[in-house]
Amino acid sequence: MQARTVAILAVLLALAVVVPTSIVLYNHTATATMPATFAGKGHGMQGQGGGQGQGGGQGQGGGMGAGAAGTGNVSMAQLMAELQKIMPYISPKSKKCVMCHLRVTPGIVAAWLASRHAHITVWQAWEKPALEKEISSLPPENMWNYVVGCYECHGLNPDMHPDTFNHFYERVHVIVTPNDCKVCHKVEVEEYEQSTMANAYYNLVKNPIYMMLVKDSNTVNATGIVAGGKVAELSSCFKCHGDVVTVDGTVTVTITTRQGPMTVTVPRLKGWPNHGCGRVNPDGSMGACEACHPAHEFSIAVARSPYTCSQCHEEPDVPGFETWKENKMGNIWMAQYKHYNLTHVPWVVGVDFKAPSCAVCHMSLVVSPQGTVIANRTHNIDARLYIRLFGIYACPPPKNGATWKIRNADGQPLPYTLTGKCAGTEYLISPQEQAKRKEELMKICEACHSTGFVMNHFKELDEVVNETNKAILATTKLLLTAYNKGLANPNNLFDEHIERMWVKSWLFYANSIRYGTAMAGPDYTTFKLGWYQLTDLVYKMKDYLQFLEKIKG
């Protein structure tokens, strides 16, 4: 069988169109034949590597062929041909993985072949100029002269992984975690660990107030029927926030291949599949890099796409995507993004893109056409926020991503009291840090807008945030009146009608007004979950409060 495979590969290689490139190895240079782009039929995506795929995926420059694949139909012959081009730079253990999974899970191999991992050695990635570098730490030396293949990720830190198992004479684990990615991306992982995203699971389960909202939002209890519950929670809140993944023994499965059935024994995982940003992994680490960089391509283009952010940041509670899409930045992006270079590092404003996505303002390394750094890369999504729009009240962001540790003046795990007093600088960033972050954010805006334009926009945002906080104080006082008069039970904030109206006032309406103002999406500040709905709800809360008073007599 092995001889037959090698013969097929040799024939395919002879028929393939190969673009010669130079691949840099540690201490010497070797000329190799590496694909400029791995492109299938369909709509291609921009990438580095020279050449143009059938799908329209334009490459940039020469280099190692790090362009993303065009999507569409790719035959097994094409996969094997492309694989053969980089075979000298795949480690021996990863070669075994690839040659088997090419038959068993060819989609995974195709995704990996479209990745930068497959088209650049570790040493070459390390030798890139500072602004072009995408790794921040060197892994063990035995990895330097190879591309990053299957075993380089799934074989890392085997003793730290409860999901490590013996698989065809190799010890591998199912879930690649931030601790594994940290081998090459130390700075990025350490930044991410500080964020609210990495802590998203514990920020729910260790906050009893938030968990009341989770449970009451996912359980139907009426007419003797109880539905939803834990099953609903896991398929809703914890898909974005992440779940705990644990190992529960092993399971033997039979896989159908072209060569016949194959039996393998693998770990049985509880809480899997889950790609939530705060997933707690079997090795104890928090986070899932593939929440933004889907495996096995780990595309920077996908991570930079606003659609990736939209999987969690959508209306009615966090309408960041919709408010961006309906403003002028979103209008321009949606019309022109096919002409943008979504893979270039650093990201050059005015050259690679003309209108920003979420990543430009919140995460990416952005430079001017002259190479001046406008914003440094960060994987701490909170680092550029000077005010936290989401919540009952908008207050300064937390100093640490583990928000469940915050205590307000009333001892509750919230960054504010129910009457709107923000927690102090023990838990939230200082006014000085707020001013610094605001200036850095405005600097990004000024890459396209005049200083006066930017200053007026942020002035309006600050004023609107203040007005929403006042409005929510009004709805909260209506709720507190119900509590004080014995018309509602204060033990649970989320299980009575007047409480649900109060939740809508901030979770849906005030949040939408804040996001709509920040992103210049005016429909979300007005009639689409905006001021109209908020004012209408105030009338309804007042009327309902009077109704409860009449019933009580």
N, C-alpha and C positions, 0 to 999 in steps of 0.2 A: 504493500500500500504506500509506504513512504517513497519508494523508488518511482511509483506511478505519479505521485504528487509532484515530485521534483521534476519529472519529465514534462508534466503539464505546465508547470511554472516556467520551465525553460522555453517552451513553445510560445507561451503568452508573452514572455519577456521579449522574444524576438519580434513579435508583432506590435509591441507597444511603442508609442511615441514617447521618448524619454528626453527630458531637458537636463543637460549636464549642469551640475552646480558644484560648489566647493564646500565640503563639510569639515568643520574645524574640530579636531580631536585634541585632547590634552597632550601637549608637547610635540605634536606634529600635525601636518595637514595632509589629508588624503582627498583625491578627486573621486567623486562618487556620482551616481546617477540618482537624483532625487526628484520626485514630482514637483513641478512648480505649483500646481493646484490639483486637488482631487475633486473633479467636478463631474456631477451627473447631469442628466437632462432635467430641465425644469428651471425654476427661478433661482439663480445663484446669489451668493452673498459675497461682499467685498472682502478681500484679504490680501496679505502680503505674499509675495512669492513670484510675481511676474506671470505673464500669460493670462489668458481669459478662458474660463470654462464654458462649456456648452450652455450652462444655465445662465450665463451673463454675469458670472462672479468675477469681476475685474480684480486683478492682483496689482500690487504696488511694488516697484523696485525689483531687484534680483533676489538675493537672499535664499533662504532655506525652503521656500515653498510652504509658508505657514497659512496659506489661504484656506478659508472655510469651503466646505463642499457645496456644490449646487445640490439642491434637493431633487428627488425624482428617482427614476429607475436606474439602478446600477447592477449589472450582471455579476455573477460569481466570477466570471473570467476577468472582468475589470478589477474586482477586488483583489484577486490573486496577482494580477499584473502589477497593480500599484504596490501591493505588499512586497513583491520581489524587489522592487526598486530600493526599498529601505532596509531590506533584510540584513545587510552587513552591519547595521547599526542598532539592531534589536538584540537585546541580551539573550543568551541561550535559554534562560528560563521563560522569558516572555515569548520567545519563538514557539515553545511548546504550547503555551496558552493560545496564541494567535492561530496556529495551524489547526487546532481542534475547534476553537470557537468560530473560525471561518465557516465551518460546516454546521455547527450547532446554533450559534447566535450571530449570523452574518451582519445583522443590523448594528450590533455593538462594535464589531470590527470596522464596519464602514464609518461609524461615528468617530472611532479612535483615529482612523486613517485621515479624517478631515481635521484633526486637532493639531495644534502646535506641538503638543507632546510628541507626536509621531514624526515630526520633521525638523527637530533640532536637538542636538546632543546637550546634555546638561552643561558641559564645559562651554559650549558655544553660547548658551543662554547666559552663563555667568560672565563671559567676556564682552558682552554687549556694553555700549556706552551707558552711563548712569541713567539718562532719561529714557533709554530704550529698554532697560532691563526689566524683566518681569519675574525674576526670582530674587530673593533677598538673603538666602543662605545656601551654602554648599552641602549637599548630602554626602554620604560616605564615598570615598574615592573610587570604589569599584563601580559606581554608577556614572562617572564623569564622561566616559566615551560612548555612552549609549543614549538613544532616545528614551523617553519615559514611556515604558510599555506596561502591560498588565501586571507583571510581577513587581515592578518597581513601586506600585501603589498597593496592590492587594497582598504583597508579601512583606510589607514593612511592619516592624514592631509586633511580630507574631505573639510574643509572650504577654503583651498588653491587651490582646484581643480575646475575650471569651468566645468570640465567633470564629476563631482560628480552627481549621480542620485540615486533615490530610487529604489531598486531592491529587491523584496521579503522581504520588511520590513527592509532592511539594506541600509545604505548610502555607496556606493562604487564608484570608478572611474575607467575608462577604462585603462588609461595610467599610469603605474608606472614610476615615474621620479627619477632622481638623488636625489631630495629633500626627496623622500621616502626612497630610499636606504641608505641615509645619517643617518637615525635613528640608523642603526647598523654599517654602514661603513663610518663614518665621515671623517677619514683621507683619505681614498681612493677617496671619492667624492671631497674633497677639493683639493687634488692633481690633479685630472682630470680637475677640473674647471680652473686650471692654464694653461692647455695644448692648443696647436693649434687644437687638435681634438675637444675639447669642443666648441671652437670658430669657428669651420669650416664653419658654415652657415654664420655668420656675416663677416668672413674673405673674403667671396665672395661678398655678397650683399652690404657691406659697402666700398668696394674697386672698384671704377668706372673702373679702368683698367682691373681688373679681370672680371668684369661683361661684359665689351666689348668682352672679349674672350669667355665668356659663351654664349652670345647672338649670336655672329657671328659663333660660332662653332655648333649652334643648329638650325639655320634658313636657309632654302633654299629659294632664291628669284631669279627666272629666268623664262623667257618666260611668264610672267604674273601670275606665280604660286608662292604662298608663302606657305611654309610647315615647320613643326617643331615648332619653336617658343617656347612659354611658356610650351606647352605640352611636347616638347622634353626636355627642360631644367629640368622639374620636374622628368622625367624618366631617366635622365642621371646624370648630375652634382650633383643635389640635393638628389639623392638616397644615395650617399656616404657622402656628406657634411651635409645632413640633411635639413629639411624644417620646416616651421612654422606650427604647428598643432593648430587649433582653434576649438571652439565649435560653431556650426551653428544650434541651436535649437535641436529638438529631432526627432526621427523617430520610428515608430512602425513596428516591424518585426514579422513574424510568423515563428517559428522554428518547424520542424518536428521531433518528438521524437517517441520512441517505444510506448509511452503511448498516442500518438496522437498529434495534433498541439498545440503549446504553443505560446501565444502572449506576447511580452515584448516590453517596450518602452525604448530606449537607446539614448544617445547623438549622434547627427549627427556631425561627425568630418571632417573638411577640412584639407587637407595635410596629410591624413592618408589613408593607412598604410605607415609609414616611420620609418626606423631604422638607419638613418644616424647618424654618431658620433657626429655631432653638432646640432642635432634636437632641435628646440625651442619648449618646451612643453607648454600645456595650462596653467600650473602654473607659467610660466615664466622662469623656469630653463632651462639650456642648457645641451644637451648631451643625450645619450641613452646607458645605461649600456649594453642593449641587443645587441648592435652592435658587441660586442665581447663575451658576455655571453648570448647566446640566451635564451629567456624565453621558458618554465617555469622550465627548468632544471638548467640554470645558471651554466653550467659545466665549471670548471676550465680547464678540459682537452680540451674542445673546444676552450677556450680562448688561451690556450698555443699552439694550433695547427697552423702551418704556413698557412694552408688553410684558416683559419679565416682571417688572415691578407691579404690574396690574394684577398679577395672580393673587395678591393680598391687598394692595392699596387701591381699593375701589369703593364706590358708593355702596350703601349709604353712610357707613361710619368713617371711612378713610378715603375720601374721593380724590386722592392726589392725581390718579391717572386721568379721570374724566375732566377735572378742572384744567389740567395741563393740555389735554387734547382739544378743548374748545377755545383755548386762547391762541394768540398769534404764534407763539412758539410751537404749539402742537399743530396748528394749521400748516406752517411751513414744513415742519418735520414730516408730516404725513404725506405731503405732496412731493418732497424731494429726497427722502431718506435713501431711496435706491441709488442715489448718486453720491451718498456720503461714504467715507471710508470708516467703517465701524470697527476695524481691527488695528488701526495704526497706533503705535505707542512711541512717544506721547501723543495725545489727541490735540491737534492743532486747530484752534478756532479760526473760522474763515477759510480754512483749507480743507480739512477733513469733514467739517460740518458747518452749517450756517445757523442752525437753530438747535438749542440744547434739549437733550433728553434728561430724565431724572439724574442719570449718572454724572452728567457734566457738572451740575450744581452740588451734588451731594457726595461724590466719591472719586471721580476720575482725576488723573494727572492731566491738567489742561495747560497748554502753552500758547504763546502768541506765534505768528508766522516767523518772527525773528528769534524764536527759541526761548523767550523769557517765560519763566514759570508763573502762571496766573494762580494755579491752585495745585498743591501737592496731592498725590494719591492718598486716599485713606480707606480702610475697610471697617472703620468705626462709623457707622451710618449717622451717629449722633454728633460727630465732631464738628460739623459745620452748622448745626442748628443753634440759634441764639434764643429761640423761644419754642416751647413745645405746644403746637397747635392742638394736638389731640388730647381729649380729656374733658372732664366736667368744666374745669377752668383752664385757660392757657396760662402757664407759668414758666419760669426758667427751666431748662432741661435738667435732668438728674446728673449729678457728678459721676455716678457709676451706673452701668447698665442694669444692675440687679435692683430694680425699683421696688421689689417686694420688701427690701430692707428699710425703705423710707417710713418715717413716722411723722404725721402732722401734729399740730399743737394739741389735738384731742386724742393723740395716741393711735390713730388709725393708719393703716398702711397705704396712705395716699399722699401725693405731693401738695395737697391743699386741704383745708377744712371744708366742710359742706357749705360754709358761708363765705368761701372764697379767699381765705388767708393762705398764701403760699408758704410752704415750709422754708426754713432758713438755709443758710449756706453750708450747714452741716451735710445736707442732702442734695441741694440744688446749686448750680453754678453761680458764681458771684456776679454782681453788676459789671465788674471790670472784664470778666470772661465773656459775658454777654456782648459787651461793646466790641471786644476783639473779634468774636465770631461774626458779628453783624458786619463789621468792616471787611472781613475776608469774604463773606458772601456777596457783599456789594461789589467787591473787586471783580468777581466773576461776571456779574451783570454788566459792569462797565466795559467789558471786552466787546460788547455790542451796543450798549446804550450810553447816552451822555450822563454825566454825574448828576445833573439836575433831575433828569428823568428817574434815575435810580433812587435818589433821595426822596422824591415825592412819593414814589411807589411804596417805599418802606415806611414812610410817615403815615400813609393811608393804612397800611397793614397794622401798624401799632395802634392806631386810633380805632380801627374796626375790632381788633382783638379786645380792646378795653370795653367797647360797647357790648360785645358778646358776653364777656364776663359779667357785666352788669345785668344783662338780660337773664342769664342763667341764675344769678343770685335771686332774681325775681321769681323764677319758677321754683327754685329751691325753697324760698320762703313760703310759697303756697303749699308745698309738700310738708314743710315743718309745721305749718298751721294745722294741717290735717293730723299730724302726729300729736301736737299739743292739745288738740280738742278731742283726742281719742277716736278720731274718724278713720285712722289707718294704723297699722302695726309697724313700728319702727325697727323690729327685729330683723326684717328682711327688706331691703330697698327695692326689690324687683318683682314681687309676687302679687301686687294689687294694681288695680286699673290706674289710680292716680299716680302710682310710682312708675308705671310703664309710660305714661304721658311725660312725666319728668325725665325719664331716660331718653326718650325721643328728643326732648328739647336740647340736650347737649350732645348725645351720641350721634344723632343724625343731623340736626339743624344747625347748631352752633359750630360743630366741626366743619360742616359744608361751607358755612359762611366764611370761616377762617381760611380754609383751603382755597375756596373760590377767590378770595381777596389776594392771598399769597401768590396764586398761579394766574391771576387775572382772568378767571373764568366766571364772568358776571352772572350767567344764568343760575349758577349754584349759590350765588349770594342773594338771589331774588326769589324766583318762583320754583326752581328745582331744588327742593330741600333747603331753601334759604329763609330770608327774613319773613316772607309771606307765611310759610308753614310755622315758623317759630311764633309769630304774633297770633296766628290762628289757634295754636296750641295753648297759648296763655288764656285766650277767651274760654277754651274748652275746660281748662283746669279750674278756672274761676267758677264756671257754671257747675262743674262736677262737685266742687267743694261746697257750693250752696246746696246742691242736691243732697249730699251726705249730711249736711247740717239739718235739713228739713226732715230727713228720714230719722235722724237721731231724736229730733223733736226738741 
